[in-house]
Amino acid sequence: MAADFDVSIRTIFILLLLLVVTRILGRRTLSELTFYDFVIGLILGNIGASIITDHFSVRSGAVVLAVSTLWVLAINMLTLKSIPARKLIEAEPLLVISKGKILENNLKKRYYNINDLLELLREQGTFDPSQVEIAFIEADGHLSILKKQAYQSPSMKDLNIQTQSQVPTSSLVGKEVIVDGKVLDQGLAQCGLTLDQLIVRLSAIGITAIDDVMLAMITPEGKLYIDKKNDT
């Protein structure tokens, strides 16, 4: 009974202490956390759990939490004041699409593959990479895109109207037919294409080797989007 009471008191104390720590460090949603923020959160949680389970004394645990909080505050102040430190600690936004072309070498720097990028594009409501002017992978792993002007949704001001209008959208979804130099038979079948037809369409734009293609897909508009390897 006494042990249960002790654990209860420790738990309440640590929860209050962690509340104070989170108020000091500030709040961000999980989707905004960088990998560094995530690791720090895990460490603080583990420290709290260690105190509750009596692996640390309450005093030692409070000291560890205080030192950890001061460390995080110091790092945050350093990144606010120093641009080089910010670049070292927090990943810079990385350009992965430029003028509709996928930059494969930049993707590899974040250990992303083509399918990862396409998934992030779909989450942004974009099924055709050729419609993207630029796209960045942010420090928290999210994708920020700017569509080409022709594909940007018009605002009420652009349309010069006062009532709400609806812009028709395609119900089709882009289908990949080549990824990293490999033909996807399932994608071809879904698009109603044969391999010979695909080769003919590639030849028409000067591509003679499938291995040279990083990504080929049929866009929602029925066009063939091609991104070759080793873009400059």
Buried (B, 14 or more C-beta within 10 A) or exposed (E): EEEEEEEEEBBEBBEEBBEEBEEEBEEEEEEEBBEBBEEBBEBBEEBBBBBBEEEBEBEEBBEBBEEBBEEBEEBBEBBEEEEEBBEEBBBEEBEBBBEBBBBBEBBEEEEBEBEBBBEBBEEBEBBBBBBBBBBBBBBBBBBEBEBEEEEEEEEEEEEEEEEEEEEEEEEEEBBBBBBEBEBBEEBBEBBEBEEEEBBEBBEEEEBEEBEBBBBBBBBBEEEBBBBBBEBE
